Amino acid sequence: MHENAYLGLARKSLEHRVETGRRMTLAEAGDLPQEMLSNRAGAFVSLHINGQLRGCIGTISATTNCIAEEILRNAVSAGVHDPRFPPVSAEELPRLSYKVDVLDEPEDISGPDELDVKQYGVIVTSGYKSGLLLPNLDGVDSVAYQIEIACQKAGIAPGEEFSMQRFKVTRHG
């Protein structure tokens, strides 16, 4: 299985945390492509075992100095801090598969007709509540379902007004 620098960094970061109990630093990450060190963007790291979600945490926009740092942090968060799952154990590490989604800047949209579940992720917002769903996810085959899931994640009740943004991702894995 070929693993690019994005996936390799996510894997090394989580393995380091599980095996040593501490976060890997950027200096410990080894040689990385310049684009990962000079560009800033939000990034999501998704973990799967046998095709089943095992953790997913990310940032909508950059919270650190570079994409590599976002991946270092979010890989650990996906494996150790996703509230839907217990922390990843050392025994699970060899069975994990990784996906890294680097997000383009979100743009405001006026309605569902500007979405396409394969091409765009969606962010829904109502007051202080917001939810995000990545594009092109297994089982999400309609815009209505994509919006419904994002609203559930945000705690936005049916019938409650909300605004939407869409975004594209560069998916690794």
N, C-alpha and C positions, 0 to 999 in steps of 0.2 A: 504494500500500500504506500503510495507516494504521499508525503506530508510536506506542505509548503511551510514557509517561515511563520505564517500566522497561526496555523494549526500546531506546529512544533512549539511555538512559544506558549500557547494555551496549555498544551500537555505538560511541558516542562514546569510551568508555573504551578499547576495544581499538584503534580507529583512531588515537587519540592516542598510545598506546604504540608501535604499529607505525611511525607516521610521525615521532615525535619521540624515541623511545627512552626516554621517562620516563613515569611514572604520572601520570594526571590527578588533580587534587585535587578534593575536594568543592566548593570555592569556584569552580573552573573549570567545574563541571558545569552551571551555569545554574539557572534556576527549576525546582524539583522539588516535587511534591505533599508536603504536610506529613506524610502517612502514611509516606513514604519516609525522612523525616528524624527522625521521633519514635518510630517502631516499630523493634524489634529482632527479627530472625529469621534463621535459616539461609536460604541462597539458592543455587540452582544456575543456572549459565549454560551453555546448550548452543548450539553452533555447528553449522550444517549448510551444505553446498554441494550443490545439486541433490538434496536429500532425504537425503544421506548425512552421517552424523556426522563432524564435523571437529574437535571438541573439546568436553569437558564437565568442568567442575570446580565444586565447590560446598562448602558448609558445612552440616552437619546442624543445628547451632544457631548462634546469633549469636556471632561472634568480634570484632565491631566495635561501634561506638556506634549504628549505624542500618542499615536495609536498603539505603539508597543506597550506603553504604560497602562493604557486602558485595558488591553488584553491581559497583562499581568494581573491586574486587580480583579477584573471581571471573571477570569477563569477560576480564581480562588473563591470568589463570592458564589459562583454557580455551583461549585463542588462542596462548599462548606456552609454557606449562609442562605441558600434558597430555602425559604420557610416551608415549602411544600414537601421537602425531602430531608431525611437524616443526612448528616455529613458523609461524603464519600469515604469509604474505608480503603486501606492499602490493598486489600484483596480485590477490590473492584477496579483498581487503576488499569490493569492490563486489558480489561473488557470494555473500557470507555471508548466511544468515538466522539469526536469534537466537530463543531461547526463554529465558525467565526463570521459574523455579519458586521461589516463596517458600513455605517449609515451615512447617506448623503444628508444634506441639510433639509429638514422638513419644510414643506410649503403649505400654506393655507389652501383649503378647497371649500367650495360652496355646497357640495353634496355628493352622494354616493356615485353619481354618474361619472365622477372624475377619478374613481378608483378602479383597479383591476387587481384581483387577489394574487395573480401570478407576478405582477410587475411592481406593485406598491404595497408597502406596509401602511398601517393607519394608526394615528394617535387621536384619541377622543378626549375632550376636556370639558368639564363642567365645574366652574368655580375652582376649588383647590383639588378636585379629583381628576385624575387622568389615567388612561390605560393605553397600552401600545400592543399591537400585534404585528409581527414580522410578516413579510410577503412570502408567498409560495410555500405554505405549510401543508403537510399531508392532512387530508380530511377537511381542509378549509377551501371549499369550492364555490362559494358565492360571496359577493360583497356584503349582502345582508348578514350572513353568518359571521364574516370577518368583523363587522361593526358590532354585532351582538356580543361576541367574545371579548372584544376590547372594552365595551361598556361594562360587562360583568367584572372584568379585571379592575376597572376603575371604581366600581361600586355605584355606577350611574343607573338609576332605576328606569324601568320601561316608562316611556312618556316624558322623561326628564329631558330638558333641552341641553344640547352639547354642541361644541364646535369640533371640526375635524381638520387634521393635517395629513398629508401623505408624504412618503419618502421612499427612495430606492435604496437598495443595499448592494454591496459587493460581497458575495457569499463565498467563503472558503470552506470546503468540506462537503 
